[in-house]
Amino acid sequence: MKQAVLLGNPGTKRTVYLERAAAQSGIFIRVIDWKDWIKRQTEDCQEELFLKIDPPRWESCQLDELSGLTGEYLERLGELAHMAQMYPVTFLNEPYTIAALLDKRACKYRLLQAGVPVTETLPEPCVKVSAADREKNCVQGRWSAGALLDMMKQKRICQVFLKPVRGSGAAGVSAFRFQPSTGRMALYTCALQSPEYGLINTKKLRRFSAADEVIALLNQILALDCVVEKWYAKAEYQGFSYDLRVVVQDKKVDFILARLSQGPITNLHLNNHPLEVNRMGLPGTVLDSAAELCLKSMECYPGLRSAGIDVLLEKGSLKPRIIEMNAQGDLIYQDIYNRNQIYCHQAEMMRDWLHHV
């Protein structure tokens, strides 16, 4: 017997709107709660499955738990990949591909190797490791505030983005400006030091400019294991800077949403402004270029059928660059409350699989 299954979180928008799309397509999707997965995975894998994996829900706001939480998730994805070697399972997105896209550093490297323009990361600081200083060989080390400031002085870079290698929802993502000639600095981040919980994600963007406060926060954020990216000037629309979230499924663009912000970080849950891209009057050639870039990025991951891809359009030229890829970036409120076409497309994939003999 064949079944379409969603491994996720019952009652959430992701689940509810996929179930609605499935009902419209005339199919039933069985929902398995992440909380029940460990005890039920063996019995549920005896049948032939089409399995969509939604992200688990993380309740913690403590950023120092981010590595542990993502590490546990990677273990679960490894179990799912192993399961597919033992039982007949077809995935919407392969577990190993979801895991690969969780690593921002490795994802950027793969895209660059394929010739895809990206918002480039800066090389990690080089650390001398020779015993008694006999050899001058180096290894890559983690950033610190001091190493970051030294690099920015040497390369005459005044602004960068900091992002934990594994994370989502702007957790730990920060924008940093530094003027070497004056020593003035500004840090834009949702991270905040809590006396009770340590470094936490507040989901509210703040600006810090006092040097001692900025340096202390920088060191805590960078200790999460961050990539440091060049800060490209983004295109603007009616006084807002913006980037694009592009949802690609089965080699076609299903939805493009602009994320407008008056600050440097555009994530929509920070009270930024979503706008359907067809209302912005962008040239068709720009949208075609962005779509072509997204499709080329998808080709780098053969196990990926659905992804939300963040695209930067450079100010002035509107040249597109990939910011990052998300194998579970399909929840767009402006879609589910309208046509729900993203989840309808997924339901169609499941229906075609169920009816295929």
N, C-alpha and C positions, 0 to 999 in steps of 0.2 A: 504494500500500500504506500502511496506517495502522499506526503504532507508538506504544506508550506508552514514554516515555523519562524516566529520572531523571538529571539532571546533578548529580553530587555526589561522594561519596568512598566508593569500594568498601570493604567490610569493616567499616564503621562501623555502629553500632546503627540509625541513621536508614535506612541502605540495607538492612541485613539484615532488619529487621522489616517494611519496606515490601515487600521481595521475598517474605517469608513470606505477607503479606496478599494479594499478587497471586496467589501459587500457590493459596491457598484460594479465590480468586475465579475461578480457571481462566484467568488471563491471564499473559502474560510481559511483564516490564518490562526494557527494555534500559538498562543502567547505563553512563553515560559519565563518566569521571573528569575532574574539573576540570582536572587537569594535561594532559590530552589535548585539551581543548576547542578551543584555538586552531587546531591543525592539522587537526582533524576536523570543524569546524563546517560547512564548506561541503558536504562529501559527505553529512553526516548530515541536512542540511536539504532534500534533494531530495524526501524523502517527507513525507507528512502526519503530523505529530507531535502527541501530547499530551505536554507537557513540564512536569515538576516541577523546580523549581530549589531545591536545597539549598544552604546556605551553604558557602563554601570553608573549608578548615581553615587557621587561622593559627597558626604555630608560635611566633611571637615573643611574648615577655612584656614587651617594652619599650613603655611607654605612649606615648612620643613617636613611635612608628611607627604608632600607631593611625590617625591621619589619612591617612597614605599607603596603608595596607592597605585602609581603607574606600574611599579614592579609587579605587584599582585595581578594587575590587569594583564600584563604581558605573560604571566604564568598561565592565566586562564586561556589566553589566546593560543599559547603553546599546546594546552590540553585539547583545544578545539581542532587545531591542525593535526594533532596526533589521532584524534577521533576519526578524522576524514580518511586516514590510512587504514582504518579497521572496518568502517561502516560506509554505506553509500550516502554521502552528503555532498550537495552542491551548495556553494556559498554565493550570496550576492557579492560580498567582498571577502576574499580569502583572509583567514586570520593572520597569516604571516605578512600580508600586505598592510592590513590595519596596523600591525606592530611596526612595520617599517616606516609608515607615515607618522607614527608617534615620535620618531627621532628627527627633529628638525635639522640637525647637523648633517645626518646621513642623507636625508631627503634633498637638501640643497646641493650636496655633492653629486648625487646621482643626476639631478636635473642639469647641473653645469656640465657634467661629462657628456650629456646628450645634446649640448649646445642650446639649452633653454635659457633665455634671459631671466635672471632672478634678482631679488634684492640681496646683494652679496653679503656674506659673512666675512668678518675680519679674522685672520689667523690668530689662534690662541697664543698667549705669551710663551716664549721659548725659555725653558728652565734648564740650566746646566746641571748635569747629573754625574759628572766624572768624579771618581774617588781621588781625593787629595789634589784635585784640579789638574790631573795628569792629561786628561783628554777633554777637549772642548765640545764634545757632542751634546746635543740638546734633545729634549722631548717636549711635547706640548703639555702645558699645564693649565690649570683653571685660572680664570681672571680674578684679580683683586682690584679694589679701587685704585691703589697705587699703580698697578700695571696698566690699568685702563687709562688713567690720566697721562702716564708716560707715553703710551702709544699715541694718544690724541695729540700730545705736544709734538712728538716726532713727525707724525704724518700730517700735521696741521688739519686735523679733523675736529670740527666743533660740535657735532651732534651725532648720536648713535642710538640704536634701539637695543635693548637687552631682553632676551627671551629665554626662559628655562628650556633646556633641550627637549624635555618631555612635559607637556602641560597643555591646557586648553582654557578657553573662556577668559583670556587675558590674565590668568593667574601668574603673578610675578612679572608680567610684561611691563617694561618701563622704557621711557624715552629720556635721554640725558643730553643736556646742552652744557658745553664748557668753553669758556673764552680764555685761552692760555695767556694772553697778554695782560688780562686783568685779574684772572683767577675766579671770576664770577661763574656760578654754575646754577643749573636748575634741573631738578629731577621730577618727572611726571610719572606717577605710579599709583596703583591701587593697593600696593603693599603698605602695611603700617605695623610698627612695633607695638605689641600689646604687652603690658606688664604681666598678664596672666597666661597668655598663650604664645608669646613670642611673635614671630613674623606672621602676619595673617593677610588674607586676601579680603579686602573690604568691599570690592565691586564698586568702589567710588573713586574716581580719579582725583588725586591731590597733587599740588605742586609744592616742592620743597626747595628752598634756595639758601638756607644757612649752611655754610660749608661743612661744619662738623656734623650736622644732622644728615646732610646728603652723603658724606663719606661713610658714615655708620650704616645707613640704609643700603648704599651701594655694595658694601662688603657683605651684608646679609643676603641681598638678592643674588649677587654673583656666586655666593657659596652654594646656591641651588644647582649649579652647573648650567651656565648660560652660554648661548651664542650671542655674539655682538655683531649687529648688522649695521651697514651703512644706512644713514637716514636720508632717503631720497625725498625731494620736494614733490608732494602729490598734486595732482590736478585739482582745480577748484571749481565750485559751482555755487553761485549766489552767495559768496562769502564763506562757504564751507569747503574744507579740503575733504577729499573722498577717495575711497578705493572701491573695488567691486568684489562681491561674492558671486562666483559662477558655479552653478550646479550642473555637472556633466554626468549623463547616464547613458550607457550603451552607445557610446561614440556620438552623442548629440548633446547640445546645450539645451537643458530644460528650463533654466531660469537664470536671470542676471539681476542682481540687486546692488544698487549703490549704497554705500555706508558713509553718510555725511557726518562730519565732526568739526567742532571749533577748536578741538584739542588735537594732540598728535596721535591718539589711539582711537581707532574707529569701531571697536567691538560694540554691537548694538545694545547689549545689556548694560552699557555704561550711559544710558539715556542719550545715545546718539540717534541720528535720524535716518531711517531707511527710505529709499526712493526707488521705484521701479525705473530701470535704466531707460526705458523707451520714453520717459517723460523729460529726459535731460537734453535731447537734441544732439547727442553725440553723432559724429559722422559714422556712416555704416562701415567705412574702412577700418575705423578704430575698433568697433565691436567685432568685426571679422578677424582682425589681428589678435584680439584678446581671446576669442573663441579658438582660433587656430593654435595659439600657444597652450591653451588648456588641453586641447586634444592631444597635442604633442607630449605634454606632461603625463597624460593618462597612459600613453604608450610606453612610458618608462616602467609602468607597473602592470604587467599582464593580468594579475589577479584582482584587478580593480575594475568594477563595473559602474560604481557610483561614487562621486566625490564632490565635496564643496571646495572650491579653489579660490583663494584670495589673490586678487590681481591689482597691482599698483599701476596707475597711469601717470607717467612722469609729467610734471607741470610744464606746460608749453608745448612739448612735442607730442604728448599723449602716448608715448611709447609704452607698451605693456611689459610688466615684469611680474613673475610669479613671486608672491610673498610666502605662501605656504599652501600645503595640500592637507585636506582633512577627509579621511575615509569615512567619517560619520558626520559630515557637514551638510546633511540634507534637510534639516528642520528650518524652514523659512516661514515665519508667521504670515508674511504678505502673500504667500502662496497657499498655505493651508486654509486661511480664512477667505480665500477667493476660489480658485479653480482646483486647488489641491493636486496640481498636475505632477508634482515630483513623486508623491506617494502613489498616485494613480499609475504612473509609469512603472514603479516598482511592482505594483499589484499585477500589471500586465505581464511583466517578466515572470512572475510566479505562476500566473494563469497559463502562459505558454508552456512553462516547464511541466505543470501538472497535466496538461492535455497532450503533451508530446509522448508518442508511443515509441 
